[in-house]
């Protein structure tokens, strides 16, 4: 398949007509979920140093025994078209139907913001995602955004960085900037860091991109303490200047992002243990035939 990186074509894989298919209407919060992160709303405001707060006599303070109020939030502007439910009351814990149909959606993503579609990908299907973006009511040849694919746990870390970066009273963003160029083999040890799915599905400074993936099985995550957690996937349109070195800056406009999701049933799926068996046979062969 191919994508356009800036004004240049970039080969990602060969996929003719990858974005064509019979499109079905989206059943919101049943097959696809919609969420957003915006600069004028901070979920963590007032907690863990995210956001200033004041005592009743207008003095800044951190005495939790006194009554305090949050610093007034940023004002919503014409560059933030997202509806309130997308960033305040969106449902990220409900179970979505497994995605086995084709869908299309146009998202309006505000400046310095994040727009995301949540889906439950099928291990029995190959999923192709096609994204095209343009500046709403603007013409700019240098216009670009960042596109990421993340699991639920990866998206959670990503949102924490966003909220922290939009707070004037947090050290978290400074640390993440300092560690932004850390090598891939050490990223799992970076507590401020975040990654895309398989540390590969990140497409930065683009205005069009197509990508595809096949799952080996249902995606899940088991923390050190706790039960196994089911992982959904987030298709993320990023219009803020995150801590990656090569990401696009905030464009200063509203972004219209056309997202098409095409699913194709896989005719043959190798079991997860196939690779292990092949390596075992190779080792046995080396022992028998030195």
C-alpha positions in Angstrom: 0.0 0.0 0.0 1.1 3.6 -0.3 0.9 6.8 1.6 1.8 10.4 1.0 4.4 11.7 3.3 4.3 15.5 3.0 4.2 15.9 -0.8 6.2 12.8 -1.4 4.9 9.2 -2.1 6.2 6.6 0.3 5.8 2.9 -0.3 4.5 1.0 2.7 3.2 -2.1 0.9 1.5 -3.0 -2.3 -2.3 -2.8 -2.0 -4.3 -2.0 -5.1 -7.7 -0.5 -4.2 -7.0 -1.1 -0.5 -9.6 1.5 0.5 -12.5 0.3 -1.6 -15.4 -1.9 -0.4 -19.0 -1.9 0.6 -19.3 0.7 3.3 -21.8 0.2 6.1 -23.2 2.8 8.4 -21.4 3.1 11.8 -23.3 2.0 14.9 -21.7 4.4 17.3 -20.5 2.9 20.6 -21.4 -0.5 19.2 -19.0 -1.0 16.3 -17.0 2.2 16.6 -16.4 4.7 19.4 -15.4 8.4 19.1 -13.3 10.4 21.5 -11.2 13.5 21.7 -8.6 15.4 23.7 -8.8 19.1 23.7 -6.6 21.9 25.2 -9.6 23.5 27.0 -10.4 20.4 29.1 -8.0 18.6 31.4 -9.2 15.4 33.1 -6.4 15.5 35.7 -6.7 19.2 36.5 -6.1 19.7 40.2 -4.5 16.2 40.7 -0.9 15.1 40.8 0.3 18.7 40.0 -1.8 19.0 36.9 -3.3 22.5 37.0 -2.9 25.4 39.4 -5.3 25.8 42.3 -5.9 28.6 44.8 -7.1 29.0 48.3 -10.2 31.0 49.0 -8.1 34.1 49.7 -6.6 33.9 46.2 -3.2 32.7 47.4 -1.6 29.9 45.5 -1.2 26.9 47.7 -1.0 23.2 48.2 -2.5 22.9 51.7 -5.1 20.1 51.2 -6.7 20.8 54.5 -8.0 24.1 53.1 -10.8 24.6 50.6 -9.5 25.2 47.1 -10.7 25.8 43.6 -9.3 25.0 40.3 -7.6 27.5 38.1 -10.1 28.7 35.4 -9.8 26.4 32.3 -8.8 27.6 28.9 -11.5 29.0 26.8 -12.9 27.0 23.9 -12.2 28.8 20.6 -13.5 28.5 17.0 -10.6 26.1 16.3 -12.1 23.5 18.7 -15.2 22.1 17.0 -15.4 18.9 19.2 -18.6 18.3 21.1 -18.4 18.1 24.9 -19.3 14.4 25.2 -16.3 13.5 23.1 -13.8 14.6 25.7 -15.8 14.6 29.0 -18.3 11.7 28.9 -17.0 9.4 26.2 -17.3 5.7 27.0 -14.0 3.9 26.9 -14.9 0.9 29.0 -17.8 -0.5 27.0 -17.2 -3.6 24.9 -17.5 -3.0 21.2 -18.6 -5.6 18.7 -15.7 -7.2 16.8 -15.1 -5.2 13.7 -15.9 -7.3 10.6 -17.5 -4.7 8.3 -16.3 -1.7 6.4 -16.8 1.9 7.7 -16.1 5.5 6.8 -16.1 8.5 9.1 -15.1 12.2 8.8 -13.7 13.7 12.0 -13.3 17.3 12.7 -10.2 17.7 14.9 -9.4 21.0 16.5 -6.1 22.7 16.6 -3.7 21.4 19.3 -6.0 18.5 19.8 -6.5 14.7 19.3 -9.3 12.9 17.5 -9.6 9.1 17.9 -11.8 6.2 16.7 -11.9 3.2 19.0 -12.5 -0.2 17.4 -12.3 -3.9 18.4 -10.2 -5.5 15.7 -10.8 -9.1 14.6 -8.0 -11.6 14.5 -9.9 -13.4 11.7 -9.7 -10.4 9.4 -7.0 -8.3 7.8 -7.8 -4.6 8.6 -6.8 -1.8 6.3 -7.0 1.8 7.5 -6.9 4.7 5.1 -6.6 8.3 6.3 -6.7 11.5 4.3 -6.6 14.9 6.0 -7.0 18.5 4.9 -7.2 21.9 6.6 -10.9 23.0 6.9 -11.5 26.2 4.8 -7.7 26.6 4.3 -5.2 25.9 1.6 -1.7 25.1 2.8 0.8 23.0 0.8 2.8 22.3 3.9 -0.2 21.1 5.9 0.3 17.8 7.8 -0.6 15.9 11.0 0.4 12.7 12.8 -1.5 9.4 12.6 -1.0 6.6 15.2 -2.5 3.2 15.9 -2.5 2.3 19.6 -4.0 -0.3 22.0 -6.0 0.9 25.0 -3.1 0.8 27.4 -0.8 2.6 24.9 -3.5 5.3 24.4 -3.9 5.7 28.1 -0.2 6.7 28.5 -0.5 8.9 25.5 -3.5 10.8 27.0 -1.5 11.3 30.3 1.3 13.0 28.4 -1.3 15.2 26.6 -3.0 16.3 29.8 0.4 16.9 31.5 1.8 18.9 28.5 -1.3 21.2 28.7 -0.8 21.9 32.3 1.6 24.7 33.5 2.2 23.0 36.8 3.7 19.6 35.9 7.2 18.3 35.6 6.0 15.3 33.6 6.2 17.1 30.2 9.8 18.3 30.8 10.9 14.7 31.5 9.2 13.3 28.5 10.8 15.9 26.3 14.2 15.0 27.7 13.6 11.3 26.9 11.9 11.8 23.6 14.9 10.5 21.5 15.4 7.3 23.6 16.3 4.3 21.5 13.5 1.7 20.8 15.1 -1.1 22.9 14.9 1.2 26.0 11.5 2.7 25.5 9.7 0.1 27.8 11.8 1.5 30.7 10.7 5.1 30.0 7.9 5.7 32.5 7.0 9.0 30.7 7.0 7.5 27.3 4.4 6.1 25.0 4.5 4.1 21.8 2.3 3.1 18.9 1.2 -0.5 18.3 4.2 -2.8 17.8 6.3 0.4 18.0 5.7 0.6 14.2 2.3 2.2 13.4 3.3 5.9 13.7 3.0 8.0 10.6 4.2 11.5 11.4 4.0 14.7 9.3 1.6 13.2 6.7 -1.5 14.3 4.9 -2.5 10.9 3.6 -1.6 7.4 4.7 -2.8 3.8 4.3 -1.7 0.9 6.5 -2.8 -2.6 7.2 -2.3 -5.2 10.0 -3.1 -8.8 10.8 -3.5 -9.8 14.4 -2.1 -13.1 15.7 -5.0 -13.4 18.1 -7.2 -11.2 20.4 -5.1 -8.4 21.9 -4.9 -8.4 25.7 -2.7 -7.0 28.4 -1.9 -8.5 31.8 -0.5 -6.1 34.4 1.9 -7.2 37.2 -1.0 -6.9 39.7 -4.5 -7.5 38.4 -6.4 -9.5 35.8 -6.1 -9.7 32.1 -7.4 -6.6 30.3 -9.0 -6.6 26.9 -7.3 -4.2 24.4 -9.2 -2.2 21.9 -7.5 -0.2 19.2 -7.4 3.6 18.7 -6.9 5.2 15.3 -5.5 8.6 16.4 -5.3 11.9 14.5 -2.8 14.1 16.3 -2.7 17.9 15.7 -0.6 18.9 18.7 3.1 19.1 19.0 3.9 16.0 21.1 7.2 15.0 22.4 8.4 13.1 19.4 11.2 14.8 17.5 9.8 14.4 14.0 6.1 14.9 14.6 4.1 17.7 13.0 3.5 21.0 14.8 0.0 22.2 15.7 -1.3 23.5 12.3 -3.4 26.4 13.6 -6.5 25.2 11.8 -9.4 22.8 12.1 -8.6 19.4 10.5 -11.1 17.4 8.5 -9.9 13.7 8.6 -11.5 11.1 6.4 -11.0 7.7 7.9 -11.9 4.5 6.0 -11.6 1.1 7.6 -11.7 -2.0 5.3 -11.9 -5.5 6.7 -11.0 -8.6 4.6 -11.6 -12.1 5.9 -8.4 -14.1 6.1 -8.6 -17.5 4.3 -5.7 -19.2 6.2 -4.3 -18.3 9.6 -1.2 -19.9 11.0 -1.4 -20.8 14.7 0.6 -18.6 17.1 3.0 -21.4 18.0 4.1 -21.9 14.3 7.2 -19.8 14.6 8.3 -21.5 17.8 8.0 -25.0 16.2 10.0 -23.8 13.1 12.8 -22.6 15.3 12.7 -25.8 17.4 13.0 -27.9 14.3 16.0 -25.8 13.1 17.8 -26.3 16.4 17.1 -30.0 16.3 18.3 -30.2 12.7 21.6 -28.4 13.7 22.1 -30.9 16.5 21.5 -33.9 14.3 23.3 -32.6 11.3 26.2 -30.5 12.6 
